[in-house]
Amino acid sequence: FFWDDKKSESPMSSSIYIMELENKNSTVGTFTLDLKNEKNIRTALTNPASFLKPVCESVDNNFFGKRIEIINEGELQLRDDRWSVNGGRKIMIKVS
């Protein structure tokens, strides 16, 4: 679902992250990892420095394994037309 219906007609590209906003004018949103896409999981676990560490915290500081469990969603805030992690509220994960 997009606020611009023309974008809804195009196939969505695959992303490792899922962002949710309360409404189209929100400046704060939540985000998490898309754990339904196995390819994304493998990519993230193969290169955690690029895909996990910038936006996730690990409960045991481990970013290597075969499985990711989401403990808590992260929070994003819109600042100067860019979304960024809000106040250090990264996605909390456990990798095993």
Protein Blocks (a to p, Z undefined) as FASTA:
>chain_A
ZZblklmmpccdddfbdcddfblkbcbdcddddfkbmklmmmmmmmmmlmmmmmpccfkl
pabdjbdcdfbdcddddeehiacdeehiacddddZZ
